[in-house]
Amino acid sequence: MVSRLKNKVSFITGGANGNHGQLMGIAGAYAWLASNEGSAVVITDIDTESGKLTADQINKSGGDAVFIKLDVTDEKNWQESINFATSHYGGIDILINSAGIHTLKNIEETSGEEWDRMMAIHAKGTFLGTKYAVPEMRKRGGGSIVNISSMCAMFGSPTNTAYHAAKGAIRSFTKSAAIQYAEEGIRVNSVHPGYTDTPFTTAPFSLPGALESRLSKIPLGRLASAEEIANSVLFLASDDASYVTGAELVVDGGFLAQ
């Protein structure tokens, strides 16, 4: 059933991890869900090979997808990518800011370069995406921006210093953007995933005792799948969430309820 995103255009960052037959990431899983719901899909990433494969697979399945190589820290690259997407599809209705990296270091272990890169990809990338997508959404009479933050934006840990801070920046930025653009019909929300089984988490979860430690803290007793998180993103992207803006949707198996 094609319905919730019919005739919409979704612009997705960090979306290369959507290859069928492989472990998918949240953005890659969203690309498939959005396509199935009738949206044209613009997949962007720095991973050209995987990104093109994801787009090719969606097209072969009957969807409509295109891949653009995008470094979310590069303002000129953002402008070029948005211009290409709008010329190819006629506009942008939905922006999914999902590009991200991860590190397991405390404050003193984190270098200035690592801090800057974490902030650039997460916070600056989200800012630039919003800055250049909003004018195109304005032309369409509104739109939806979904920023992928993390439950890490809401608590501390012995490691992940820069990651916690960067995801916290996305959380705050989302609320500011939501207030700025509400009158124009542009909704801005954040999703805060808990521990999820994706290519992003394979390495940290493979450390001795790491997975068991995390599972013991999740009331539902398991990791989320990428599609479970992507379904939440799909809700916020769609008109089902037409009265939702400035919200933070936590999808964490009950972790933060404790």
N, C-alpha and C positions, 0 to 999 in steps of 0.2 A: 504494500500500500504506500504510494507516494503521496505525502500530504503535508507534514509539518513544516518542511522547508521548500515547498514547491516554488520554483522560479526565483529562488534566492541564490546568492553567490557567497560562499564561505572562503575567507582568506585565512590560512592556517600556518603558523610558524612552528618549526620543529616537527614537521609532519612526515618526515621521511621514513619513520619506523612503522609503516603500515603494510608491510609485505605479507601476503597470504602464505601460510605454512611456516611462518616464523613468529616468535614472540613479538607482539605489537606494543607500541607505546600509546599513551593517552591520545596524542594528537593524531597518530595514524589510525587508531580505532575510531576516533571522531570522524575522520575523513570518510570512512566507509559508512558510518551511520548517517552522516549528512547526505552522502550520495544516494543512499537508499531512501532517504526522505525527500529527494527531489532537488537537492542543492547542487549547483555546479561547484567544483572544489578547486581552489588554488592552493597547492601544496608547496611550501617553501622550507628550505633547510640548507645547510652547507654540505650535506651529504648528497651529492648529485646522483650517484649511482642508485642508491636506495630510494631516493625521492622520485626519480624517473620511473623506477620499477613500480612503486606504489601507484603513481598516476596511470601508468600503462595498464596495470591490473584492474583499476577502477573503470577505465575506458572499455576494456575487454568485457567487463561484466555488464556493460550497458550504461554506465555512468558517464559523467562529463568532468574530466579532470585535466589539469595542466600543472607542470612543475616549473618553479622558478628558483634558481639558486639565490639565497638571501643570507647575508650576514646581518643579524638583527642589531649589531652595534654600529653599523655603517649607515649614516643618515642618507647619503646619496643613493646607496643601494636600496633603501626603503622607498625613496621617491620613485626610482626607476621601476621597482617591483609593483608598486601600487599603480603606476601609470600603465604598465603592461597589463595588469589584471583588469583595469577598468576599460582599456581599449579592446581587450579580448572578449570580455563578458558584458561590458556596458555599465559596470558599477560594482559596488561591494555592499553587501547587506550585513555580513557577519564577520567579525574579526576574532580569531582565537589566538591569543598570545601564549604560546606553550613552549617556546624554545628555552632550554635550560641545561645547566651542567651541575655537577655535584662534587663535593670534596669532604673528606673526613679529617678535619684538622681543628685544633683548638685555637685560641687567640694568638698565643705566642708562636705556634707552628705555622700560622697563616702569613704568607708574605704579602707585601703591599701589592705586588703584581697580581697575586691570586685574588685578593680582595677586589681590586679594580675590575678584573675580568668577570668575577661573579656578579658584581653590581652592573656591569655593562650589559651582559647578556640578559639578566633577569629584569632589572629595574629600567635601565636605559632602553632596552629592546621593547619593553612594554610601553614606555612613554612614546618612543618614536612610532611604534605601530599605531597607537591611538592618535597621535598628532596627524598622521598622514591618511589614516582611514576615515576619520571623522568628516573631513570635507566631502568625501565621496558619499558617505552615508547621508549627509545633509541634503545632497542632491536627490536622494531617493526618498526623502521625507522621514528618515529614521533608520535605526539599525540596532544591532546588539554586539557588544564587546564582552568577551569572556576571558578573563585573565587567570591563568593557572598558577595559583600560589601553592600553599602547602599547609598542612596542620602545623608544620614547623614555624609558621609565622605567629603561632599562638602559645608556644612554650619554649623553654630552653633545654639544652642538652650539653653533655661534656665535650662534644665535638660539633662539627657542622657550623662553626661560627659565622662565616661569611654567607653560607646558604640560608641560615635563619634570618640574618639581617636583610638579605636580598628579597626573600619571600615576604618578609614583613613590610618592606618597601612597596611591593606589589599590592599588598592588602590595603595600605593607606592610600596609595595612588588611586586605586579602584574607587574608593569612596569619594575622593575629590573629583575625579572625572565624572562620576555618576551625578553629582550635584551640578556640575558645570553644564552638562548636556541634557539633563532631564527634560527641559522645556522644549527641546528639539526632537524629542522622541527617540533619543539614542540612549539605550540602557547599557549600564556598565556593571558587571558583577564579577566576583572572584569565586573560584572553586578551590577547596583546600583538601586535597587527597591525603589519606593516610597511607600506610605501607601498602604498596601496590607492586604486583609482579609485572615488571617491564624490563626492557633492555637497560634502562637507566639504573635499576636497582640490582641487577644480576651480580655485579662485582661486590658491592658492600654486603649483600646478603650471603655471599659465599664465604665470608670470613668466619673462622671457627666460632660457633655459638651465636653468631649474629642473628640468624633467622629465628632460632629457638627463642632468643631473648625478646625479639619483637613480637612473635606470636603469643608469648605469655602475657603480653600487655594489651592484647586486642580482645575485647569482650566477645566478639563474634568468632574469634579463634582461628582466623585465616587471613591471608592477604587478599586484597581486592584484585580483580582483573582489570586490565586497561579498559575493557568495554564497559564495566560497571561505572568507572569514573567518567568515561566518555558519554554515557547516557545522561549523567548529570549536566555535563556541558551542553549536550543537545537540548535538554529542557530549557536552560537559560538562553540558548541561542534562538529558540523558537518562540512563537507567539503564545505558547502555553504559559510563558513567564512574562506576559505583557505588562503586569503590574509589579514586576520585581526589578529593582535597580538599587545599586549600592549595597547589595547583600553579599554575604560570604557563606557559601554553601559548603559545609564540612561533610566529607564522605570518608569516614575513618573507621568504620566498624565499631564505633563506640569508645574509641581511645580517649577522646577529650571529655567524655561524660564522667570520667572517674575522678 
